[in-house]
């Protein structure tokens, strides 16, 4: 019989104390940890790496002069869902995922692979799958496989598929109700599944071998209330899941190798997905939905709050280096400007900030070496404002480059293999 245990955690346990219901393990040969070797100059994850740092070394960025190299636009791209997810860059290839408009109410998911140097298309797949509403995430690329969260056609439960990065052929697929995009932790694929029965919802963090057939461990996040679990951040030993149960919000830390609960810290608002793990801290934004946000830094080992900064704006952590946290601070009020803010990683103190005018707003920032990259897009009421890719000195906030984008509606930039790539309202654009 597989052992099960119920663990209640401290750190000011309120209603969320009952969320962690236990973990079980079924260890097979596929579950032997075999961490993937990731090229630090690539961008193979939604936020660069499993830790969501949004930062790559200087050699991953283009040279001092930046200009548009190539674009790929699809007139059939479904613009009703907004800008497609950011691309992923790995092994000299740009992987781009979007929904194609078609005769059906919801079009298929299109996954394309391009040569990053010249834009030559290596392969294109139209999967017989429908995206999870507007919640289509960038793929994860590791060890010659591309992992993507999608909806199987004719099924209302999202699933994970694995494609061969060289050919686009399907290598594995696992059905179920997949709540979070997949990530890698301790050499295993990991995401949250949920089940609904008798008007209750059960969510569970689950780790799999690369074939998606072997369950290495499963930790229940069990409650009778609706559970919302967001994309996690990963350290070498722990996985950090932002979670909301009703009006309660927290970060849960699980052991990456076993799924054992380690700690839980209550947050002042709804946590943003993709918490960032850097050195000994976990960074994330927590927002109330009333244009009030908080930037929080937690001790990675214990969950203790090291510092927090309350804002008159929502907070979105984009990139973190050893010394600097780059945050987009903004509201949903068009009369209020957005701000790109660099904060000290140890204290949260503002080092510098740049604000937009009322016509534009910032995307999430990223960083490479000693430079910060961000895109500027129109605000909700200024659709005629141009889009730009901008580069800033990470130490001073001085703008060092501005390049127009092919379309005004663009994603946050991705930096990898010597290029900058963005998604636009019409397709893909690469700068070098």
C-alpha positions as CSV (number, residue, x, y, z in Angstrom):
1,X,0.0,0.0,0.0
2,X,1.3,3.5,-0.9
3,X,1.8,5.5,2.3
4,X,-0.2,8.8,2.7
5,X,0.2,11.4,5.3
6,X,-1.5,14.7,6.2
7,X,0.7,17.6,7.2
8,X,-0.4,20.9,8.6
9,X,2.2,23.6,8.3
10,X,3.0,26.6,10.5
11,X,3.9,30.2,9.6
12,X,0.6,31.6,10.8
13,X,-1.6,28.8,9.6
14,X,-5.1,30.0,8.8
15,X,-7.6,28.4,6.5
16,X,-4.9,27.4,4.1
17,X,-3.3,25.1,6.7
18,X,-5.6,22.3,5.5
19,X,-4.6,22.5,1.9
20,X,-1.7,20.1,2.1
21,X,-3.1,16.6,2.3
22,X,-0.1,14.4,1.8
23,X,2.1,12.9,-0.8
24,X,2.8,9.5,-2.3
25,X,5.6,8.1,-4.4
26,X,5.7,5.4,-7.1
27,X,9.3,5.3,-8.1
28,X,10.4,3.6,-11.3
29,X,13.5,3.7,-13.5
30,X,12.1,6.8,-15.3
31,X,12.0,8.6,-12.0
32,X,15.7,8.5,-11.3
33,X,16.8,12.2,-11.3
34,X,18.6,13.0,-14.5
35,X,18.6,16.8,-14.7
36,X,18.6,18.3,-18.2
37,X,21.6,20.3,-19.2
38,X,20.4,23.8,-20.1
39,X,22.4,26.2,-22.2
40,X,22.5,29.5,-20.1
41,X,22.7,31.5,-23.3
42,X,19.3,30.2,-24.5
43,X,15.7,30.9,-23.3
44,X,14.1,27.4,-23.2
45,X,11.5,28.2,-20.5
46,X,8.7,30.8,-20.3
47,X,10.9,32.9,-18.0
48,X,14.3,31.8,-19.3
49,X,14.9,28.9,-16.8
50,X,13.0,26.8,-14.2
51,X,13.8,29.5,-11.6
52,X,12.0,32.1,-13.7
53,X,14.9,34.5,-13.4
54,X,14.1,36.2,-16.7
55,X,17.9,36.8,-17.0
56,X,20.6,35.4,-19.3
57,X,24.3,36.2,-19.6
58,X,25.5,39.0,-21.8
59,X,26.6,36.6,-24.6
60,X,22.9,35.7,-25.1
61,X,22.1,39.2,-26.2
62,X,22.7,40.9,-29.6
63,X,25.6,43.3,-30.1
64,X,25.4,47.0,-29.3
65,X,23.5,47.8,-32.5
66,X,20.0,46.3,-32.5
67,X,17.8,46.0,-35.6
68,X,15.0,43.9,-36.9
69,X,16.3,40.8,-38.7
70,X,13.2,38.9,-39.8
71,X,9.5,38.5,-39.2
72,X,7.0,35.7,-39.8
73,X,3.3,36.7,-39.9
74,X,0.3,34.6,-40.3
75,X,-2.9,36.4,-41.5
76,X,-4.9,33.5,-40.0
77,X,-3.6,34.2,-36.5
78,X,-6.6,34.6,-34.2
79,X,-6.3,38.2,-33.0
80,X,-9.4,37.9,-30.8
81,X,-7.3,36.2,-28.1
82,X,-4.7,39.0,-27.9
83,X,-0.9,38.7,-28.3
84,X,0.3,35.1,-28.5
85,X,2.7,33.8,-25.8
86,X,6.3,34.7,-25.8
87,X,8.5,32.5,-28.0
88,X,11.1,30.0,-26.7
89,X,14.7,30.0,-27.9
90,X,16.9,26.9,-27.6
91,X,19.6,25.2,-29.7
92,X,19.6,27.9,-32.4
93,X,15.8,27.5,-32.9
94,X,12.9,29.8,-32.1
95,X,9.7,27.9,-31.1
96,X,6.5,29.9,-31.5
97,X,3.0,28.8,-30.5
98,X,-0.3,30.5,-31.3
99,X,-3.9,29.8,-32.1
100,X,-5.0,29.9,-35.8
101,X,-8.4,31.3,-36.6
102,X,-10.4,28.8,-38.7
103,X,-13.9,27.7,-39.7
104,X,-14.4,26.3,-36.2
105,X,-15.3,28.5,-33.3
106,X,-11.8,27.8,-31.8
107,X,-9.0,27.1,-34.2
108,X,-6.1,24.6,-33.7
109,X,-2.9,25.3,-31.9
110,X,0.0,26.0,-34.3
111,X,3.6,25.2,-33.2
112,X,6.4,26.4,-35.4
113,X,10.2,26.0,-35.3
114,X,12.4,28.6,-37.1
115,X,16.1,28.9,-37.5
116,X,17.0,31.9,-35.3
117,X,19.7,33.2,-37.6
118,X,17.7,33.7,-40.8
119,X,14.1,32.7,-40.1
120,X,14.0,29.5,-42.1
121,X,11.1,27.4,-41.0
122,X,12.2,24.0,-39.9
123,X,8.8,22.6,-39.2
124,X,5.2,23.5,-38.5
125,X,2.5,21.5,-36.7
126,X,-1.2,22.1,-36.5
127,X,-2.2,20.0,-33.5
128,X,-5.7,18.6,-33.3
129,X,-5.9,20.4,-30.0
130,X,-7.6,23.5,-28.7
131,X,-5.9,25.9,-26.3
132,X,-7.1,26.4,-22.8
133,X,-9.2,29.5,-23.5
134,X,-6.7,32.3,-23.6
135,X,-4.3,30.6,-21.2
136,X,-1.9,29.3,-23.8
137,X,1.7,29.3,-22.4
138,X,5.1,29.3,-24.1
139,X,6.5,25.7,-24.5
140,X,9.2,24.2,-22.4
141,X,12.2,22.8,-24.3
142,X,14.6,20.3,-22.7
143,X,16.6,17.3,-23.9
144,X,15.3,17.4,-27.5
145,X,11.6,17.6,-26.3
146,X,9.1,20.4,-26.4
147,X,6.4,20.2,-23.7
148,X,3.1,22.2,-24.2
149,X,-0.1,22.5,-22.3
150,X,-3.2,22.3,-24.5
151,X,-6.8,21.2,-24.7
152,X,-7.5,18.0,-26.7
153,X,-10.1,18.6,-29.4
154,X,-13.5,17.5,-28.2
155,X,-12.4,17.3,-24.5
156,X,-12.9,20.0,-21.9
157,X,-9.8,18.8,-19.9
158,X,-6.4,20.3,-20.7
159,X,-3.5,17.9,-21.3
160,X,0.3,18.0,-21.8
161,X,1.9,16.9,-25.1
162,X,5.6,16.3,-25.9
163,X,7.0,17.0,-29.4
164,X,10.4,16.2,-30.9
165,X,12.2,19.5,-31.3
166,X,14.0,18.3,-34.5
167,X,10.9,17.2,-36.4
168,X,7.8,18.3,-34.5
169,X,6.5,14.7,-34.2
170,X,4.5,13.8,-31.1
171,X,6.5,11.8,-28.7
172,X,4.1,11.6,-25.7
173,X,0.8,12.9,-24.4
174,X,-0.9,12.7,-21.1
175,X,-4.5,13.6,-20.7
176,X,-6.0,15.0,-17.5
177,X,-7.0,18.4,-16.1
178,X,-3.7,20.2,-16.2
179,X,-3.9,23.5,-14.2
180,X,-0.3,24.8,-14.7
181,X,2.2,24.8,-17.5
182,X,4.8,22.1,-17.2
183,X,8.3,22.8,-15.8
184,X,11.3,20.8,-14.8
185,X,12.3,20.2,-11.2
186,X,15.0,17.7,-10.0
187,X,15.1,16.3,-13.6
188,X,11.4,15.5,-13.7
189,X,8.5,17.1,-15.5
190,X,6.1,18.7,-13.0
191,X,2.7,20.4,-13.1
192,X,-0.6,20.6,-11.2
193,X,-3.6,18.4,-12.1
194,X,-7.1,18.9,-10.7
195,X,-10.2,16.7,-10.3
196,X,-13.8,17.7,-9.8
197,X,-16.2,15.4,-7.9
198,X,-19.3,16.1,-5.8
199,X,-18.9,19.9,-6.2
200,X,-15.5,19.8,-4.7
201,X,-12.1,20.4,-6.3
202,X,-8.9,18.5,-5.6
203,X,-5.6,19.8,-7.0
204,X,-2.4,17.9,-6.9
205,X,1.2,18.7,-7.8
206,X,2.5,15.7,-9.8
207,X,6.0,14.8,-11.0
208,X,6.5,12.6,-14.1
209,X,9.2,10.8,-16.0
210,X,10.0,12.1,-19.5
211,X,7.6,9.7,-21.2
212,X,4.7,11.1,-19.1
213,X,3.7,7.6,-18.2
214,X,5.4,7.2,-14.9
215,X,4.2,9.1,-11.8
216,X,7.2,9.8,-9.6
217,X,5.3,11.5,-6.8
218,X,2.0,13.2,-6.2
219,X,1.2,15.7,-3.5
220,X,-2.5,16.6,-2.9
221,X,-3.5,20.2,-2.5
222,X,-6.9,19.2,-1.1
223,X,-9.8,21.4,-0.3
224,X,-13.5,21.7,-0.8
225,X,-13.2,25.3,-1.9
226,X,-12.1,26.3,-5.4
227,X,-8.3,26.1,-5.7
228,X,-6.3,28.3,-8.1
229,X,-2.7,27.2,-8.4
230,X,-0.3,29.2,-10.6
231,X,2.9,28.3,-12.4
232,X,5.7,27.6,-10.0
233,X,9.3,28.6,-9.5
234,X,12.1,26.0,-9.0
235,X,15.3,25.9,-7.0
236,X,17.7,22.9,-7.0
237,X,15.8,21.5,-4.0
238,X,12.4,23.1,-3.7
239,X,9.4,23.9,-5.9
240,X,7.4,27.1,-5.0
241,X,3.7,27.1,-5.9
242,X,1.6,30.2,-5.7
243,X,-1.9,29.2,-4.6
244,X,-5.2,30.8,-3.7
245,X,-8.1,29.2,-1.9
246,X,-11.1,31.5,-1.7
247,X,-9.7,34.8,-0.3
248,X,-6.6,33.1,1.2
249,X,-3.3,33.4,-0.7
250,X,0.0,31.8,-0.1
251,X,3.2,30.3,-1.5
252,X,3.7,26.6,-0.9
253,X,7.2,25.0,-1.0
254,X,7.5,21.3,-1.9
255,X,10.6,19.1,-1.9
256,X,11.4,18.7,-5.6
257,X,12.6,15.1,-5.3
258,X,9.8,13.7,-3.1
259,X,6.9,16.2,-3.1
260,X,7.1,16.5,0.7
261,X,5.7,19.9,1.9
262,X,8.4,22.1,3.5
263,X,6.7,25.4,4.3
264,X,3.9,27.8,3.5
265,X,3.8,31.6,3.7
266,X,0.6,33.7,3.6
267,X,0.6,36.6,1.1
268,X,-1.3,39.9,1.3
269,X,-2.9,39.5,-2.1
270,X,-3.4,37.1,-5.1
271,X,0.1,35.9,-6.2
272,X,1.3,36.4,-9.7
273,X,2.5,33.2,-11.5
274,X,6.1,32.3,-12.1
275,X,7.7,33.3,-8.8
276,X,11.4,34.0,-9.3
277,X,14.1,32.1,-7.4
278,X,17.5,33.8,-7.2
279,X,20.3,33.1,-4.7
280,X,18.6,32.5,-1.3
281,X,15.3,34.4,-2.1
282,X,12.0,33.9,-3.8
283,X,10.5,37.0,-5.4
284,X,7.0,37.6,-6.6
285,X,4.2,40.2,-6.9
286,X,0.9,39.9,-4.9
287,X,-2.0,42.0,-6.0
288,X,-5.4,42.9,-4.5
289,X,-7.1,43.7,-7.8
290,X,-7.7,47.3,-6.6
291,X,-4.5,48.8,-8.1
292,X,-2.8,47.9,-4.9
293,X,0.2,45.5,-5.1
294,X,3.1,44.3,-3.1
295,X,6.5,43.1,-4.1
296,X,7.6,40.3,-1.7
297,X,11.0,38.6,-1.1
298,X,10.9,35.4,0.9
299,X,13.7,33.3,2.4
300,X,14.1,30.3,0.0
301,X,14.8,27.8,2.8
302,X,12.2,28.9,5.4
303,X,9.6,31.0,3.7
304,X,10.2,33.9,6.1
305,X,9.5,37.4,4.7
306,X,12.8,39.2,4.1
307,X,11.2,42.4,2.8
308,X,8.0,43.6,1.2
309,X,7.2,46.9,-0.6
310,X,3.5,48.0,-0.9
311,X,2.6,50.0,-4.0
312,X,-0.1,52.1,-5.3
313,X,0.0,49.9,-8.4
314,X,0.0,46.2,-9.3
315,X,3.4,44.6,-9.2
316,X,4.8,42.1,-11.8
317,X,8.3,40.8,-11.3
318,X,10.0,40.3,-14.7
319,X,13.7,39.6,-14.1
320,X,16.0,39.1,-11.2
321,X,19.8,39.2,-11.1
322,X,22.0,38.6,-8.0
323,X,21.6,42.3,-7.1
324,X,18.6,43.7,-8.9
325,X,14.9,43.0,-9.2
326,X,13.2,44.4,-12.4
327,X,9.5,45.1,-11.8
328,X,6.7,46.4,-14.0
329,X,4.5,48.5,-11.7
330,X,1.2,49.7,-13.3
331,X,-2.5,50.0,-13.0
332,X,-5.5,49.4,-15.2
333,X,-6.3,53.1,-15.2
334,X,-5.1,54.7,-18.4
335,X,-4.5,58.0,-16.8
336,X,-1.8,56.5,-14.6
337,X,1.6,55.8,-16.2
338,X,3.4,52.5,-16.1
339,X,6.8,52.3,-14.5
340,X,9.8,50.1,-15.1
341,X,11.4,49.9,-11.7
342,X,14.8,48.4,-10.6
343,X,14.9,47.4,-7.0
344,X,17.7,46.3,-4.8
345,X,17.4,42.5,-4.4
346,X,18.5,42.5,-0.7
347,X,16.3,45.4,0.5
348,X,13.6,46.2,-2.1
349,X,14.9,49.8,-2.2
350,X,14.3,51.6,-5.6
351,X,17.5,52.1,-7.5
352,X,16.0,53.7,-10.6
353,X,12.7,53.9,-12.5
354,X,11.4,54.9,-15.9
355,X,7.8,55.9,-16.5
356,X,5.6,55.8,-19.6
357,X,3.4,58.5,-20.9
358,X,-0.4,58.1,-20.8
359,X,-0.5,56.7,-24.3
360,X,1.8,53.6,-23.7
361,X,2.5,50.9,-21.2
362,X,5.4,48.5,-20.6
363,X,5.5,44.8,-21.0
364,X,7.3,42.6,-18.5
365,X,11.1,43.4,-18.5
366,X,13.9,40.9,-19.1
367,X,17.6,41.2,-18.7
368,X,20.9,40.0,-20.3
369,X,24.2,40.7,-18.7
370,X,24.2,44.4,-17.7
371,X,21.2,45.4,-19.9
372,X,17.5,45.4,-19.4
373,X,15.1,44.9,-22.3
374,X,11.4,45.9,-22.4
375,X,8.7,46.6,-25.0
376,X,6.5,49.6,-25.0
377,X,2.9,49.1,-26.3
378,X,-0.2,51.2,-26.6
379,X,-2.4,51.7,-23.6
380,X,-6.0,50.5,-23.8
381,X,-7.3,53.9,-25.1
382,X,-4.3,54.8,-27.4
383,X,-4.4,52.2,-30.1
384,X,-2.5,54.5,-32.5
385,X,0.7,54.6,-30.3
386,X,3.7,52.9,-31.9
387,X,5.3,49.8,-30.4
388,X,9.0,49.8,-29.5
389,X,11.7,47.5,-28.2
390,X,13.9,49.3,-25.7
391,X,17.2,48.6,-24.0
392,X,18.4,50.1,-20.7
393,X,21.6,50.1,-18.7
394,X,20.8,47.8,-15.8
395,X,22.9,49.8,-13.3
396,X,21.7,53.4,-14.1
397,X,18.4,53.1,-16.0
398,X,19.8,55.0,-19.0
399,X,18.1,54.1,-22.3
400,X,20.7,52.8,-24.7
401,X,18.6,51.7,-27.7
402,X,15.1,52.1,-29.2
403,X,13.9,50.0,-32.1
404,X,10.4,50.1,-33.7
405,X,8.4,46.8,-33.7
406,X,6.6,45.4,-36.7
407,X,3.3,45.8,-34.8
408,X,2.2,48.0,-31.9
409,X,0.8,45.1,-29.9
410,X,3.8,43.0,-28.7
411,X,4.8,40.6,-26.0
412,X,7.6,40.9,-23.5
413,X,11.0,40.3,-25.1
414,X,12.9,37.0,-25.0
415,X,16.7,37.1,-25.2
416,X,18.7,34.1,-26.4
417,X,21.4,32.7,-28.8
418,X,22.4,36.3,-29.6
419,X,18.9,37.6,-30.6
420,X,15.8,39.2,-29.1
421,X,12.5,37.7,-30.1
422,X,9.0,38.9,-29.5
423,X,5.4,37.9,-30.3
424,X,3.3,40.4,-32.1
425,X,-0.4,40.7,-32.8
426,X,0.3,39.2,-36.2
427,X,3.2,36.8,-35.6
428,X,6.9,36.7,-34.7
429,X,9.7,39.2,-34.9
430,X,13.4,38.7,-34.3
431,X,16.0,41.3,-33.7
432,X,19.8,41.0,-33.8
